Amino acid sequence: MTDPRRNDSCLIEAPRLGEPWLLTPGPLSTSYSVKEAMLRDWGSWDGDFRAMTAELRERLVSLLGPGGEDFACVPMQGSGTYCVEAMLGTLIPREGRALVLANGAYGLRAARTLAQMGREVAVIDKGDYLPPRGAEVAAALDADPAITHVVAIHCETSSGILNPIAEVAEAVAAAGRKLLIDSMSAFGAVPLSPAEIEFEAVVSSANKCIEGVPGFGFLLARSAALERAAGVAVSLSLDAHAQWAEFERSGQWRFTPPTHAVAAFLQALREHEAEGGVAARGARYAANRDALVAGMRALGFETLLDDRWLSPIITTFFSPADPAFRFAEFYDRMKARGFILYPGKLTQVESFRMGTIGRLDAEVMREAVAAAGETLAEMGVASAAPARDVLAERVRLQGEDAG
C-alpha cells in the first residue's frame, strides 16, 4: 500500500507498513523500483552482467560532466571506507607525503589509514565547526614542499559541513600538487566538474546520493593517474589499478561482485537521470534541508553550523540541555513514529544528526519535525535549546572564520 506524494521533480513513495524513513547519510530510503531490481539473480561472469558493469561505469563518468573524458571509473567491492583506502593506497606513491584536511571523523580516518599504510602524512585539523580554507592549504603546501597529495572531504558528515572544495582545489593546483577527494556523501547531488575543479580522483559509494544500496563504492580517477599506479598498492584486494586493469581487459570484477547491489544501482542511476541529474537531485536535497532546519529551529533546536556551511546532505543539531532529554529515548520514540535518526559524532559536545538524502521530500521532513515536537512533549522536555556555553563556543569559533 502506498501514499504517493509528488514534489517538483519526482514521485516520493511512502514507506511500506512498518518500514521507517531513514534520516541518515546512508544506507538510506530507496525507491520500490530500486528494491525490486534485486529480485533477480545474475551470473557474475555472464555477458549480461558484464554489460551492466560497463553501463554503470559509463554512467558514473558521465556524471562528472565536462572534463570527465579524461577519467575512468573503478567500482570496488565493500563499504565507502574500503574505497577510500583503495584510492589512497593506489594513487599516493609509497614515497609520497599526503596533507589531509580534517574537520571531523572522516578526515581523521583518512589520516589514520595513511599512517597504517606507512605513508607519510600531515594534517590540518579544523575541529568540528569550521572548514579548511584555501589560504591555509596554500600556506601549508608552501611550508612543506615534500607534500605530493592533498586529501579533502567534500561533505564531512560527522558535522554536516560542506567543505569549500573549489578554493581548496585552486590552492592545490597552484602549488602543483594532486588533489584526492572523498565525496562519499556528496557525489551525485553536489556538482564536481573537472572542467571547473582540478582533481586527480574522487571516491563515492552506491548507497549515498545516487540512492542505491550498500555493497560497493567507486573511484573516478584520471586514466593517466591509474596508469602510473601499477605496483603502488600494498593490498591485493584494494588495489584500484589492478581492478581497473581487469575491467579494461575483460569487463569483469577481479573478485566476486555484489551483483544484486549493482542491479539496484543501475536502476538508481536511471532514476537519477530521470529526475534531472545532479542539479535536480541537489535541489531536492537542499529543499529537504531547508524544511528540516526551519522546522527544528522553530522547535528550539540549534544547528551546529552557521547557515553558510550547512550541506544538503545531513544536519547536526545540538542536544537540548534540558535534563529530561535523553537521546536514546528520543531515538526510540522517533523510530516508533517512523523515523530513524543518526547519533552525533562530535568530539566535544552532545549532538545528533538528521539526514536529508534518499527517497525523501520536504513533506517528509515536515512530518519528521512534527514527530520531533510530539516526542519532546512526551518526554517532558520544556526547551530544545542547548547549553549556553555550547552555543557561545559555536558563535566564537565560527565568528573567527573570515569566510
FENJO-V878632 format. One record per backbone hydrogen bond with DSSP energy under -1.0 kcal/mol. CO is the residue of the C=O (numbers start at 1). NH is the residue of the N-H. Records with the same first field share a line. If there is no record, write none. Layout:
CO->NH + NH
This chain:
5->12
10->7
12->5
16->19
21->340
22->24
23->355
29->359
31->35
32->36
33->37
35->38
36->39
43->46
46->50
47->51
48->52
49->53
50->54
51->55
52->56
53->57
54->58
55->59
56->60
57->61
58->62
59->63
61->64
62->65
65->68
66->195
67->70
68->71
70->223
72->221
74->219
76->217
79->83
80->84
81->85
82->86
83->87
84->88
85->89
86->90
87->91
88->92
93->96
96->120
97->148 + 149
98->122
99->151
100->124
102->126
104->108
105->109
106->110
107->111
108->112
109->113
110->114
111->115
112->116
113->117
114->119
120->98
122->100
124->102
133->137
134->138
135->139
136->140
137->141
138->142
139->143
144->147
148->178
149->99
150->180
151->101
152->182
154->163
155->157
156->159 + 160 + 161
160->311
161->156
163->165
164->168
165->169
166->170
167->171
168->172
169->173
170->174
171->175
172->177
173->176
178->150
179->200 + 201
180->152
181->203
182->154
183->186 + 187
186->189 + 190
193->196 + 197
200->222
201->181
202->220
203->183
204->218
206->212
208->211
215->78
216->206
217->76
218->204
219->74
220->202
221->72
222->226
223->227
224->228
229->232
238->240
239->243
240->244
241->245
242->246
243->247
244->248
245->249
246->250 + 251
257->259
258->262
259->263
260->264
261->265
262->266
263->267
264->268
265->269
266->270
267->271
268->272
269->273
270->274
271->275
272->277
277->281
278->282
279->283
280->284
281->285
282->286
283->287
284->288
285->289
286->290
287->291
288->292
289->293
290->294
291->295
292->296
293->297
294->298
295->299
296->301
297->300
302->318
306->309
307->310
309->162
313->356
315->354
316->304
317->352
322->325
326->330
327->331
328->332
329->333
330->334
331->335
332->336
334->339
335->338
338->21
340->23
342->353
350->319
351->344
352->317
353->342
354->315
358->360
361->365
362->366
363->367
364->368
365->369
366->370
367->371
368->372
369->373
370->374
371->375
372->376
373->377
374->378
375->379
376->381
385->321
387->391
388->392
389->393
390->394
391->395
392->396
393->397
394->398
395->399
396->400
